[in-house]
Amino acid sequence: MKYERIRNLREDKDLTQTDIAKYLHISQRTYSRYENDERAIPTEILSLLADFHNTSTDYLIERTDVKKAYPVSQKRAKRKATSL
């Protein structure tokens, strides 16, 4: 599966692969491999990308065309607040 939406969302924000890689704390090469389907995207990274782009993981992997993010769970909201 080629992750065209991940690339399109990045390009829509005029960001480079390096910009996103820094956000994810990975190398640009690793991120490039994710975008080009040369390496499977770990669930944690996919979730971080969905949060970054304010969408759902289902949208990123083209299981839905609905771009809107899912509501944040109480547990995840607490975890996110403490990580800031």
ABEGO torsion letter per residue (X at the ends): XBBAAAAAAAAAAGBBAAAAAAAAGBBAAAAAAAAAGABBBBAAAAAAAAAAAGBBAAAAAGABABABBBBBBAAAAAAAAAAX
